[in-house]
Structure formats: structure tokens, C-alpha cells
Amino acid sequence: MLHQVYQFGLRPLLLSLDPELSHQVAIEFCRRISNSSSLRSIVHKFCAYEDPRLHQKLWGIDFPNPVGLAAGFDKDAIAVGAWSSLGFGFAEVGTITAQPQPGNPKPRLFRLPNDRAVLNRMGFNNHGAEAISIELKADLDRHPLSSPLGINLGKSKITPLEDAWKDYASSFKLLRELGDYFVVNVSSPNTPGLRDLQNTQQLAAILAAIQTENIEHKPILVKIAPDLHNDDVIQVVNTCISHQVAGMIATNTTISRDRLTTKILPVTGNPLSEEAGGISGKPLSNRSTEVIRLIWQATNGKLPIIGVGGIFSADDAWDKITAGASLIQIYTGLIYQGPFVVPQILKGLVQKLDRHGLNDISQAVGIKG
Ligand SMILES: Cc1cc2nc3c(=O)[nH]c(=O)nc-3n(C[C@H](O)[C@H](O)[C@H](O)COP(=O)(O)O)c2cc1C
């Protein structure tokens, strides 16, 4: 019933609004769910899909299912209690920067429905690590979470690239007790120069600074760009391994416009090739799976991967998992399909396990790697 209300009422309404306004409405709904135990249990009844075969233990953490919320949806960590009710097996908040910052000028978020894609150049708009750590701690003290929380960290725009390591380390210090895993985001195209931090020297400095502060040995992951050459992906992975990184997230949005059929951005009338920002959704799907497979092969499946990019269905999720992703995340699929996409994917994954005669999801990881 709730599915129908969403499909025929809320979904068309949300898709008719300006994309950023629609996101604000959605996140406000989620914040209310997060703050009310009765709403959480109602939503859980309609959205959650539980099956022990989807459970996995990674880095000593229990993941009730492999489908997570990708970074960028809950940038300020204001709705952390909602995500497991909506069926997610984990959620990643952020990107959070050391300094609060407003992000880029609007408009900065655009739907490209003919491509099942989104263009965004949000620019890490967030309340900053200190304010977020205070609110999040209070929230978690009120109601502890029933599924893992990842915290994604980025560089403040005003911090020079050579001081990036200080920025990441100070955010990590403020937030380190609050997350189950942490992500060093060096792959957003919307902070000038950020992707240059994927080079060995800069990345090594950031990881060393974080690991020095990592007194509880929390898993540190690195999120990479899909636009790196394959050799550079391997180089990033090697740097990560030599700094005890626990896993990789593949991938962030792409700066490529090659796979788009939409040529002009209707809102501005400019060619998409001239519009700044990263593309997510379907056009990213194949490259993101390729990067997952590359990392899986290069590490003989020893470094856990979170796969993200263009997942809209159980088939898409299965492609990523069988290429080598232990966990997956979605964002653009949620924009177009709404929250019921999560239980749909989970049900579909269980059917696939049955069809392939597998006992649990971890047995599917990398079988086509
Ligand atoms: C509007 C928007 C904002 C995003 N913000 C962030 C962010 O702050 N940090 C980050 O690491 N990734 C961010 N992403 C990237 C997603 O986490 C994900 O890597 C990418 O969108 C590919 O997944 P998808 O095709 O399922 O959307 C953002 C994506 C979108 C669409």
C-alpha cells in the first residue's frame, strides 16, 4: 500500500520539483523518520527485507545486507536512524569537510532522465566536522543504530592541496568514535584539485596522517574516480595497501560525457560538455564495474570493495558483486526509483543466490572477477 502511495503520489511530485528542492523534501522526510521510533517501525515494516543469506561480516562489522546508501545523500548525517528502516544494510554519510562550507552556487544538481543519470556539482556543501560531530553524537546517544555507519571525509575548499592531510586528519579526529568505517574521498570532481590527491605522494600523506590518529583501528577506505587510467588505479591501490587501507570504494561520479545521449542541459541551454560536474547513474555503470574487477584481480580478491555506480536493479547489483564488490551502494537509482528499489534489489539478490546454488552473498563475491 505504501509502495502505491509512493509510486503514484510522492514519486511524480518529487520528480516534478527542482532536483535540489526535491532532495531537501526527501531528506526532511527521512530526518523525521529517523527521529521517531513509531515512524521507524512503520517504515521498516513496509521497506525492510531480511534474509540471513544476505548477511556478511567485514572488518569485524556485521552488515545485515550488502545494499548501502552512497555518500552525498545525507551529507550532514541528519537522518542516520532512517536508513536501516528503509531497508539499507549500511549508510555512508558526508562528504564532511573540516570547515563548514556552502558548496557551489545553485543550480548545481540536474536530472538527465533520458540517460537515467544525474549531473551534480554540489561542491561538498556541509555543516563541517565539528558541528556534525556534536549533532551526530547526540543522535547516536539517543538511539544507537542497528546497521553500520560509514563517514566520508573530504578536503575543505579553502585548504590548500598541500595541507589536505591536516584537513582530513582533523575531521577524522572529531568523528572517529562515531563511525564504523571511514572513507577518504579523493575523487569528487567538484572541489578544485581534489582528484590530484589520488597521486601517490599526496594520498600517502593523507593516509599516514589519518592512521596516526586511528587509535581504535577503524577501517579506512579510499574512494576512487572512474576516470583514472587502469595503471593509475593499480598505483592508488598499491599506495592504499602500503598504508593499511581496509578497502576501496569504486567509484565516484565521472567527468566523462561520452556515454550521454543528452547533449544540451535544458535548464541552462548549454552543451553538457561545457557544464561542470560529475555524472552518476547508468552511463557510469560499466566503467565502475570495470574498476571493481580491476581492483579485485590486482589484489586477488584480498581487499574488500564497495561497488557503486549506476545500480538500479538486482541485475546491476549482481554484476558489481560478481565482479568483486562485497558491498554495493546506490544514489541515482534512489532518485529515479525511490526507496522501494532497496527491498526489490535485496529480493532479487536472494533469488539469484537460489538460482546459482549459493548459500550466502559472500560466495557470490568475485565469481566473475
Ligand atoms: C547529488 C550527488 C551528490 C553526491 N555527493 C557525494 C559526496 O558528497 N561524496 C561522495 O563521495 N560521493 C558523492 N556522490 C557520488 C555517489 O556517492 C556515488 O559514488 C555516485 O553517484 C555513483 O553512484 P550512483 O550511480 O548510484 O549515483 C554524489 C552523487 C550525487 C548524485
PDBQT file of the ligand as one rigid body, heavy atoms in Angstrom, charges set to zero:
ROOT
HETATM    1  C1  LIG A 401      23.837  14.689  -5.865  1.00  0.00    +0.000 C 
HETATM    2  C2  LIG A 401      25.023  13.827  -5.576  1.00  0.00    +0.000 A 
HETATM    3  C3  LIG A 401      25.894  14.199  -4.557  1.00  0.00    +0.000 A 
HETATM    4  C4  LIG A 401      26.993  13.406  -4.273  1.00  0.00    +0.000 A 
HETATM    5  N1  LIG A 401      27.822  13.763  -3.247  1.00  0.00    +0.000 NA
HETATM    6  C5  LIG A 401      28.859  12.965  -2.920  1.00  0.00    +0.000 A 
HETATM    7  C6  LIG A 401      29.679  13.286  -1.828  1.00  0.00    +0.000 A 
HETATM    8  O1  LIG A 401      29.490  14.271  -1.128  1.00  0.00    +0.000 OA
HETATM    9  N2  LIG A 401      30.731  12.451  -1.567  1.00  0.00    +0.000 N 
HETATM   10  C7  LIG A 401      30.983  11.325  -2.298  1.00  0.00    +0.000 A 
HETATM   11  O2  LIG A 401      31.942  10.593  -2.006  1.00  0.00    +0.000 OA
HETATM   12  N3  LIG A 401      30.198  10.997  -3.342  1.00  0.00    +0.000 NA
HETATM   13  C8  LIG A 401      29.150  11.774  -3.659  1.00  0.00    +0.000 A 
HETATM   14  N4  LIG A 401      28.340  11.436  -4.705  1.00  0.00    +0.000 N 
HETATM   15  C9  LIG A 401      28.673  10.234  -5.501  1.00  0.00    +0.000 C 
HETATM   16  C10 LIG A 401      27.903   8.995  -5.045  1.00  0.00    +0.000 C 
HETATM   17  O3  LIG A 401      28.212   8.644  -3.726  1.00  0.00    +0.000 OA
HETATM   18  C11 LIG A 401      28.218   7.808  -5.988  1.00  0.00    +0.000 C 
HETATM   19  O4  LIG A 401      29.584   7.489  -5.883  1.00  0.00    +0.000 OA
HETATM   20  C12 LIG A 401      27.895   8.114  -7.446  1.00  0.00    +0.000 C 
HETATM   21  O5  LIG A 401      26.744   8.911  -7.543  1.00  0.00    +0.000 OA
HETATM   22  C13 LIG A 401      27.669   6.850  -8.248  1.00  0.00    +0.000 C 
HETATM   23  O6  LIG A 401      26.574   6.107  -7.769  1.00  0.00    +0.000 OA
HETATM   24  P1  LIG A 401      25.094   6.187  -8.432  1.00  0.00    +0.000 P 
HETATM   25  O7  LIG A 401      25.261   5.991  -9.896  1.00  0.00    +0.000 OA
HETATM   26  O8  LIG A 401      24.311   5.111  -7.726  1.00  0.00    +0.000 OA
HETATM   27  O9  LIG A 401      24.579   7.538  -8.114  1.00  0.00    +0.000 OA
HETATM   28  C14 LIG A 401      27.245  12.227  -5.022  1.00  0.00    +0.000 A 
HETATM   29  C15 LIG A 401      26.344  11.859  -6.041  1.00  0.00    +0.000 A 
HETATM   30  C16 LIG A 401      25.248  12.634  -6.312  1.00  0.00    +0.000 A 
HETATM   31  C17 LIG A 401      24.302  12.210  -7.410  1.00  0.00    +0.000 C 
ENDROOT
TORSDOF 0
